[in-house]
């Protein structure tokens, strides 16, 4: 079975990855979120917006991230729509 690549995954620069591809226990900064406005609003309600720092607890499947002491689960397709970079 072939897995369809999400368009956001193809539009990233070399140092940019999707949330779904980030390594466990790393801190990343959200660069942008692609997808439908409803998804972007849902993530914004959870605090996942460009510029925010997230710690990756579990990257694959439903991704789990830590934000401000809270753990947030983000579905697989939504995690592929969130473009991040390693935080310095």
Order of alpha helices (4+ residues) and beta strands (2+ residues): alpha-beta-beta-alpha-beta-beta-beta-alpha-beta
